[in-house]
Amino acid sequence: MLLRVGTRRSPLALAQTNFIIGLIKEIRPEIEFEIRSIATVADKDRVSEFHQFGMVGVFTTEHEGQLLRGEVDFVVHSLKDLPTSLQDGLTLAAVPQREDPRDVLCGATLKGLKQGARVGTGSLRRRSQILNLRPDVTVVPIRGNVGPRLAKIEGEDGLDAVILAQAGLSRLGLGEATTEVLDPQRFPYAVGQGALGVEARSQDTHVIEVLQAIECRQTRAEVDAEREMMHALGAGCSLPVGAFCSWKGDRLVLQAQITSLDGQEQVVAIEEQPGERAKELGLAAAETLKARGGEKILHGSYREFTGHFRMPRA
């Protein structure tokens, strides 16, 4: 059996794809794999900031096209990049065990950042959250793969720190670059961060059966709650919404946060449900955020950067 795998060309994407292949081969060693990598619209444009693309799925649309045209059998995504609404005929077939989803500082620590320190990030969420905690720093927009981002600390850019995901550093063997792991209760991570999503065609039951063997039920519950919340808010992954999932026995707790782009306004919701009611948990968190003014913050964030009021669906 040969399975063709779609992926981006970045070092992290390829590492993640090979990780998924390794998980499958542990269970089904007879399966062969062929990796087919392509560049997405966001890979081709290294200048624009993420929110300036004006669309969701900037890292995933081309891959979904590969699937629908029958060019690959499944695609490996960083789940935080995958829209909550998939194209017709496609399904999120498997979510394996999550890597550490927390954000980290590389360079200076949070307390060690001097007044006016330059902190690099390409994420509106991270920008909002760091300004909420340290309104005295200057946020510098950065793009690119993990290695070049780290290089900006010591290079000509002279950044004092960059904010990255611990999961990406760990998967690339760069965990030693972490200076401080940020507390997810104060600095909740992106929806789906640290998790991988394996997308396939809905009718390919034989492929889905192979992929479901690597599913982690606990991780799936977490990301189902987070993604359902994001979908209910109508917010794409580029907007300043953070999430933090934890467990109390078999009960899942979701702490969600929306922060204004200047860091001055913030609303928080904490909801709890049995793990099998993950999607209901996500909806409850979204409703609490809305009731506390979260939608107004989101619309203001989107309007500030695009000039439009209506946000795209997540």
Disulfide bonds with the S-S distance in Angstrom:
none
